[in-house]
Amino acid sequence: MTRLHDLFSAQSQSPWLDNIRRSWIENGELAGWVDRGVRGLTSNPSIFQKAIQGSADYDDEFATAIANGLDVEASYWQLVISDIEAALEILRPVYDGSGGLDGYVSVEVDPGLARDSAATAAAARWLDNRIAAPNLYVKIPATAEGLKPIEQMIAEKRSINVTLIFSLTRYADVIEAYLRGLEQAEGDLSDVSSVASFFISRVDVEIDQRLTEIATPEALALRGKAAVANGKLAYAIFQDAFSGPRWDALVDRGARVQRPLWASTSVKDPSYLDTLYVDELIGPDTVNTLPDNTLNAFEDHGVVARTVDVDVAGAQATIDQLSALGIHMDDVTAKLEDEGVAAFEKSFDELLSVLQTKAATFG
């Protein structure tokens, strides 16, 4: 038993791996992570850019796809789907053994569609139909334009990972989209699953920079506190939303809560404890998706204890103190959402450009 096992057995938090590489699938490393307690896997366009561009593992399949007449973008999706399907098979025993709670693998729609509701819905539907595995999560960004597709996909009983959530207001909107989708879905709801990926460390990166510019003792004392505070307030929203008569009516139809998933949980400031964003956000009905280095760190010296709903009043006080300094969360999180969408779109476009250049050499 590892700390990763303890995280789930003692605190009902599911540790997932935020990374994928073909070599890990082929050499058994991903299966080894599952043995060590990992209960799911997430990917995004930046992860696939690093995996495909950073190794020769995909070259043969890519060359074959191009030779068979696929264009570069279609070939890219073939590479991605091959990895996702292989990972789904490795995680399927976790899905079956947990009754559909865990064992999911996430794949994101084209990030260039993040501001186009209709195209996002079509892309999500295509991915879900193409892969057709019960433990697949299709990732839809939580932009304003993403809310309707999220509702639509849940109404169609497709399991969705809502990604790139930074603000509490948008998080509440995401939960509402999930509830509305469930209410529109027909029949039993027990096969519908969703997580809401709430991004953590990037909040501290942005706010710490602003605090450093202010440079007063009061400002500097708040460094490294905003991200965890934001997460704790999100968990309070979760607890409130998934209770009461409206939710009880959906539970009677087999509905599952949309678990908060803490994303971007590797520390970016080396002066902070490397398990900060794990240790401080542990609690029931949550997921934490971690890159492999953070998983290793937590397994070595993390602390398994319920923390996510400890001192919620203090979390609110932190946000209030930031506001008093002129740092307003709505402004911060809007900037982070725009940057997050742009970063994933840039990774996607850069990888397609690299593949286009590589395809030209096959002639």
Buried (B, 14 or more C-beta within 10 A) or exposed (E): EBBBBBBBEEBBBBBBBBBBBBEBBEEEEBBEBBEBBBBBBBBBBBBBBBBBBEEEBBEEBBBEBBEEEBEBEEBBBBBBBBBBBBBBEBBBEBBEEBEBBBBBBBBBBBBBBBEBBEBBBBBBBEBBEEBEBBBBBBBBBBBEBBBBBBBBBBBBBBBBBBBBBBBBEBBBBBBBBBBBBBBEBEEEBEBBBBBBBBBBBBBBBBBBEBBEEEEEEEBEEBBBBBBBBBBBBBBBBBBEBBEEEEBEEBEEBEBBBBBBBBBBBBBEEEEBBBBBBBBBBBBBBBBBBBBBEBBEBBBEEBEBEEBBBEEBEEBBEBBEBBEEBEBEBEEBBBEBBEBBBEBBBBBBBBBBEBBBEBBEEEE
